[in-house]
Amino acid sequence: MARTDNDSWDLASSVGATATMVAAQRVLADREGLIDDPWAEPLVRAVGIDFFTRALDGEIEFEDIDPRFSRRRAAEGMAVRTRHFDRLFTDAADAGVRQAVILASGLDSRAYRLPWPDGTVVYEVDQPDVIEFKSRTLADLGAQPTADRRTVAIDLRDHWPKALLDNGFDPRQPTAWTAEGLLIYLPAEAQDLLFDRITELSAAGSRLATEHIPDVSMFADERAKEITDRLKAYGQDLEMGELIYHDKRSDVLEYLRRHGWDVEAQKVQDAYAANGFEFPEDGAIGFFTDLSYVTAIRR
């Protein structure tokens, strides 16, 4: 279903289902011992999307969806991504930052699994249904946050900075921000506004991690359509091409530099190599050949 200005979702529909898809890949990375995320699997199973449950149970083979893909490749790709965003928070903590914001937090469990220093406040911002489901599910599982976790249940298209401030956020203190897997689901103007708001709320020394994909056309090309058709054969009707915005947008690296950030970018191939993996140019992850992992520090 195509996006609309006021659409909403839970973790089993629309953009929310992509958060569950990412969490399912984190399960694979955890099983391979590449990351440590004990909460990913129970969260995915609690959402209850049949396709992801069957995939985790081995009833669906990744090679049937794309012959050039595999569970190990999915695990490595997610390990590279997860380690990048984990490192943003751990490096910030080592530098004395005690305030963190996870934008579009989805099924992210970093507030529960990272070793936050005493006194750290972690804000999670996402749709109300998403926040409520994850909070309730983790509570039922007996999970305890390892930081002062504060939820901000609001759509990022609304005035989330006010909601953040109302929950105790202190813009005078440096902050560690992540916008993981988020930008392609925002219109071009909304992407700029997101970074404008982050910048306004960021004291000197604040840190930000995100990704940059200069061309999203691959989400609607012939290979993407072929994979989508194969997914539909298993009852999974998630169409990425309809969920993302294809309008021309600002270059993330240039935009942040112009707005007072020192920016570093690592090409995905280099990120794979740094983690000891070989980038699979021919598989489904090959969609992301032009992706860069971005880290920025506010001047």
Backbone torsions as a table, in degrees:
resi	resn	phi	psi	omega
1	MET	NA	130.5	-177.9
2	ALA	-66.1	152.3	-179.1
3	ARG	-73.2	151.9	173.3
4	THR	-131.6	166.6	-174.5
5	ASP	-61.6	-33.1	-174.3
6	ASN	-117.1	25.0	-178.8
7	ASP	-69.4	155.1	178.6
8	SER	-136.9	171.0	-175.6
9	TRP	-160.2	163.7	167.3
10	ASP	-115.7	-168.3	-174.1
11	LEU	-80.3	0.3	178.0
12	ALA	-113.0	6.3	-175.8
13	SER	-141.6	153.7	172.6
14	SER	47.8	-134.6	-177.7
15	VAL	-62.2	-31.1	179.2
16	GLY	-61.0	-34.3	179.2
17	ALA	-67.1	-26.7	176.8
18	THR	-69.7	-31.3	175.1
19	ALA	-65.1	-37.8	176.7
20	THR	-68.3	-37.3	176.2
21	MET	-60.7	-44.2	179.0
22	VAL	-64.5	-42.0	178.5
23	ALA	-63.0	-36.1	177.3
24	ALA	-63.6	-37.0	175.8
25	GLN	-68.4	-33.8	175.8
26	ARG	-65.0	-32.1	175.2
27	VAL	-59.1	-45.1	-179.3
28	LEU	-63.4	-41.9	178.8
29	ALA	-64.7	-36.9	177.3
30	ASP	-66.8	-43.0	179.7
31	ARG	-63.0	-32.5	179.4
32	GLU	-81.2	-2.9	-179.7
33	GLY	75.5	20.4	-177.0
34	LEU	-90.9	-25.3	173.6
35	ILE	-139.0	171.1	177.2
36	ASP	-120.5	98.1	179.9
37	ASP	-138.6	81.2	-176.3
38	PRO	-69.4	-14.4	-175.8
39	TRP	-94.5	-10.7	-176.9
40	ALA	-61.6	-48.9	-174.9
41	GLU	-65.6	-48.9	178.4
42	PRO	-62.0	-31.7	177.5
43	LEU	-67.8	-45.3	179.2
44	VAL	-62.0	-43.7	-179.5
45	ARG	-66.0	-33.3	179.0
46	ALA	-68.1	-34.3	176.7
47	VAL	-62.0	-42.1	170.9
48	GLY	84.5	22.0	175.0
49	ILE	-73.1	120.4	-171.5
50	ASP	-56.0	-43.0	-176.6
51	PHE	-59.8	-46.7	-177.3
52	PHE	-69.8	-36.3	176.8
53	THR	-63.5	-45.2	179.2
54	ARG	-65.5	-37.3	178.4
55	ALA	-64.3	-42.1	179.0
56	LEU	-67.5	-30.1	179.2
57	ASP	-83.3	0.4	178.3
58	GLY	81.7	10.1	180.0
59	GLU	-80.8	-17.3	176.2
60	ILE	-124.4	127.3	179.0
61	GLU	-94.8	135.6	-178.4
62	PHE	-60.9	-33.6	179.6
63	GLU	-63.6	-22.8	177.0
64	ASP	-73.2	-25.5	177.6
65	ILE	-82.4	-43.3	177.9
66	ASP	-146.6	111.1	-176.1
67	PRO	-56.6	-18.6	-178.9
68	ARG	-93.2	5.5	-176.3
69	PHE	-111.2	169.7	177.9
70	SER	-164.1	167.3	177.3
71	ARG	-61.6	-40.8	-178.9
72	ARG	-65.1	-41.3	178.0
73	ARG	-63.7	-41.3	177.1
74	ALA	-61.6	-41.4	-179.2
75	ALA	-65.2	-43.5	-179.5
76	GLU	-65.3	-43.3	179.3
77	GLY	-60.3	-42.0	179.8
78	MET	-73.3	-31.4	176.5
79	ALA	-63.3	-42.7	178.4
80	VAL	-59.8	-47.2	-179.2
81	ARG	-65.0	-48.4	-176.3
82	THR	-64.1	-42.3	179.9
83	ARG	-63.4	-35.9	178.7
84	HIS	-59.2	-48.2	-177.0
85	PHE	-76.5	-34.0	173.2
86	ASP	-58.7	-44.6	-176.2
87	ARG	-63.5	-33.4	177.0
88	LEU	-57.6	-45.2	-177.8
89	PHE	-73.0	-42.4	-178.0
90	THR	-70.0	-38.2	176.4
91	ASP	-65.1	-40.6	178.4
92	ALA	-63.5	-41.7	178.7
93	ALA	-62.2	-41.4	178.1
94	ASP	-62.7	-27.8	179.5
95	ALA	-87.3	2.5	176.5
96	GLY	96.9	4.7	179.3
97	VAL	-74.9	130.1	-176.7
98	ARG	-123.2	22.4	-180.0
99	GLN	-140.0	126.4	-176.4
100	ALA	-133.4	147.3	177.7
101	VAL	-132.3	124.8	176.1
102	ILE	-106.0	106.3	-178.6
103	LEU	-85.0	138.6	-175.4
104	ALA	53.3	58.8	-168.5
105	SER	-68.8	-24.0	176.1
106	GLY	50.1	-128.2	178.6
107	LEU	-98.5	20.7	176.0
108	ASP	-60.0	130.1	-179.5
109	SER	-115.4	22.6	-177.7
110	ARG	-61.1	-31.3	178.3
111	ALA	-64.8	-16.3	-178.1
112	TYR	-107.6	-22.0	-170.7
113	ARG	-116.1	-15.9	178.4
114	LEU	-86.4	152.3	-179.0
115	PRO	-84.9	74.9	-176.9
116	TRP	-69.1	138.2	174.7
117	PRO	-65.1	154.7	177.1
118	ASP	-54.4	139.2	177.1
119	GLY	89.2	-0.2	-179.8
120	THR	-79.2	134.3	174.8
121	VAL	-108.9	127.1	179.4
122	VAL	-115.1	119.2	178.4
123	TYR	-98.8	132.2	174.8
124	GLU	-113.5	124.2	-177.1
125	VAL	-116.2	124.7	176.8
126	ASP	-168.9	178.7	178.5
127	GLN	-56.5	145.7	-178.7
128	PRO	-54.5	-44.5	-178.8
129	ASP	-63.9	-35.9	179.9
130	VAL	-67.8	-47.7	179.4
131	ILE	-60.6	-45.9	-176.8
132	GLU	-63.5	-43.6	-178.4
133	PHE	-63.1	-49.5	-176.7
134	LYS	-65.2	-43.8	-179.0
135	SER	-60.6	-44.5	-178.7
136	ARG	-67.4	-43.3	-177.5
137	THR	-64.1	-45.3	-179.6
138	LEU	-66.8	-35.6	176.5
139	ALA	-63.8	-42.4	178.7
140	ASP	-63.9	-29.0	178.8
141	LEU	-81.6	-6.3	-178.5
142	GLY	81.1	14.4	-179.8
143	ALA	-72.0	142.3	178.2
144	GLN	-123.2	129.4	177.9
145	PRO	-61.5	149.2	177.5
146	THR	-98.1	9.4	175.7
147	ALA	-143.7	177.9	172.3
148	ASP	-78.9	95.4	-176.7
149	ARG	-85.9	126.5	178.1
150	ARG	-126.9	125.2	-177.1
151	THR	-95.1	142.3	178.0
152	VAL	-125.4	98.1	-173.9
153	ALA	-87.7	92.7	-177.0
154	ILE	-158.5	147.7	175.1
155	ASP	-71.8	135.9	-178.8
156	LEU	-67.7	-10.1	174.3
157	ARG	-84.3	-9.8	176.6
158	ASP	-94.4	-172.7	-174.6
159	HIS	-85.6	73.2	-176.9
160	TRP	-69.5	-27.9	177.7
161	PRO	-58.6	-39.3	178.1
162	LYS	-64.4	-42.0	178.7
163	ALA	-63.1	-37.4	178.1
164	LEU	-65.2	-46.5	178.9
165	LEU	-62.7	-38.0	179.9
166	ASP	-66.2	-20.1	179.1
167	ASN	-96.3	12.6	173.2
168	GLY	102.2	2.7	179.9
169	PHE	-61.6	137.1	-177.4
170	ASP	-113.6	103.6	-177.7
171	PRO	-69.7	-8.4	178.3
172	ARG	-81.4	-14.9	-178.6
173	GLN	-101.6	144.4	176.6
174	PRO	-62.8	147.8	-173.4
175	THR	-130.6	145.5	171.3
176	ALA	-100.8	120.9	-176.4
177	TRP	-115.0	142.0	167.2
178	THR	-128.7	136.4	170.9
179	ALA	-125.2	81.1	-171.9
180	GLU	-94.7	124.3	176.8
181	GLY	58.6	32.7	-171.4
182	LEU	-110.6	-41.7	-164.6
183	LEU	-60.5	-37.9	-176.7
184	ILE	-67.4	-15.6	179.0
185	TYR	-93.0	5.5	178.0
186	LEU	-111.0	141.8	170.1
187	PRO	-62.5	161.6	-176.2
188	ALA	-55.3	-46.4	-179.4
189	GLU	-65.0	-36.2	179.7
190	ALA	-68.4	-32.7	175.9
191	GLN	-63.2	-46.7	178.3
192	ASP	-60.8	-43.1	-179.2
193	LEU	-63.4	-38.1	178.0
194	LEU	-57.9	-49.3	-178.5
195	PHE	-69.8	-32.5	175.3
196	ASP	-61.8	-43.8	-178.5
197	ARG	-69.3	-41.6	176.5
198	ILE	-59.1	-44.4	-179.2
199	THR	-61.9	-43.5	-179.7
200	GLU	-62.2	-30.8	-176.8
201	LEU	-92.7	-1.6	-171.0
202	SER	-103.7	116.5	172.0
203	ALA	-73.1	163.0	176.6
204	ALA	-55.1	138.7	-178.1
205	GLY	92.2	-5.8	175.3
206	SER	-65.5	154.1	-177.5
207	ARG	-127.6	150.3	-177.7
208	LEU	-140.2	136.7	172.3
209	ALA	-124.6	136.8	176.8
210	THR	-157.3	-169.5	174.5
211	GLU	-123.7	161.4	173.5
212	HIS	-129.0	121.0	175.2
213	ILE	-119.3	103.9	-173.9
214	PRO	-68.9	-22.1	-176.5
215	ASP	-141.4	115.5	-177.9
216	VAL	-99.1	10.6	-176.5
217	SER	-62.9	-23.2	-177.9
218	MET	-64.6	-20.4	179.4
219	PHE	-72.3	-9.5	-179.9
220	ALA	-125.7	13.4	-178.3
221	ASP	-84.0	-177.2	-173.0
222	GLU	-63.9	-38.9	-179.8
223	ARG	-66.0	-40.1	177.8
224	ALA	-61.6	-41.8	179.2
225	LYS	-65.4	-37.9	178.8
226	GLU	-63.5	-44.6	179.0
227	ILE	-65.5	-40.0	178.0
228	THR	-60.2	-42.0	179.2
229	ASP	-63.8	-38.0	178.3
230	ARG	-68.2	-37.4	177.2
231	LEU	-63.5	-39.3	-179.6
232	LYS	-62.4	-29.6	178.4
233	ALA	-64.7	-21.3	177.2
234	TYR	-101.2	11.5	177.5
235	GLY	85.0	9.7	179.5
236	GLN	-102.5	110.2	-174.3
237	ASP	-104.6	26.2	178.2
238	LEU	-72.2	118.2	-179.3
239	GLU	-114.3	101.2	-177.0
240	MET	-58.3	-37.4	-178.0
241	GLY	-59.2	-26.0	179.9
242	GLU	-90.8	-16.5	-175.2
243	LEU	-91.2	-23.1	-177.5
244	ILE	-98.7	164.1	177.5
245	TYR	-100.4	129.8	-173.3
246	HIS	-99.9	6.5	-177.9
247	ASP	-70.8	153.1	179.9
248	LYS	-65.8	133.7	-174.2
249	ARG	-130.7	169.3	-179.7
250	SER	-65.3	147.7	170.6
251	ASP	-71.1	119.5	-174.4
252	VAL	-57.3	-44.1	-176.1
253	LEU	-64.0	-47.5	-179.1
254	GLU	-66.7	-39.8	-177.8
255	TYR	-62.8	-46.4	-179.0
256	LEU	-65.6	-41.3	179.2
257	ARG	-60.7	-40.5	179.6
258	ARG	-67.3	-20.4	-175.0
259	HIS	-108.5	25.4	168.7
260	GLY	94.3	22.4	-179.7
261	TRP	-116.5	141.1	167.9
262	ASP	-88.5	122.8	-167.3
263	VAL	-119.2	136.8	170.3
264	GLU	-124.3	141.8	179.6
265	ALA	-131.4	138.4	179.1
266	GLN	-120.3	118.7	176.6
267	LYS	-58.3	146.9	-175.3
268	VAL	-59.6	-35.3	178.4
269	GLN	-62.7	-40.3	178.4
270	ASP	-69.5	-35.0	178.0
271	ALA	-64.6	-41.7	175.5
272	TYR	-59.0	-48.7	-178.3
273	ALA	-61.4	-39.8	-179.7
274	ALA	-64.6	-24.5	178.9
275	ASN	-96.5	4.6	177.3
276	GLY	83.2	19.3	-178.8
277	PHE	-114.8	161.0	174.2
278	GLU	-101.7	126.5	-178.5
279	PHE	-70.7	125.9	-177.0
280	PRO	-86.2	89.7	-177.9
281	GLU	-59.8	-26.4	-172.3
282	ASP	-95.3	-7.9	-174.7
283	GLY	-97.1	-171.3	-179.5
284	ALA	-60.2	-33.6	178.5
285	ILE	-66.8	-19.9	175.7
286	GLY	-59.8	-15.3	171.6
287	PHE	-53.7	-33.8	-168.6
288	PHE	-99.9	31.9	-178.6
289	THR	-56.4	-34.6	-176.5
290	ASP	-93.3	3.2	-178.6
291	LEU	-70.1	144.1	171.6
292	SER	-127.4	142.6	172.2
293	TYR	-91.2	130.3	-169.6
294	VAL	-114.8	135.9	172.0
295	THR	-130.4	135.7	-177.7
296	ALA	-138.4	148.6	176.8
297	ILE	-125.5	131.3	-177.5
298	ARG	-74.8	128.0	178.4
299	ARG	-75.4	NA	NA
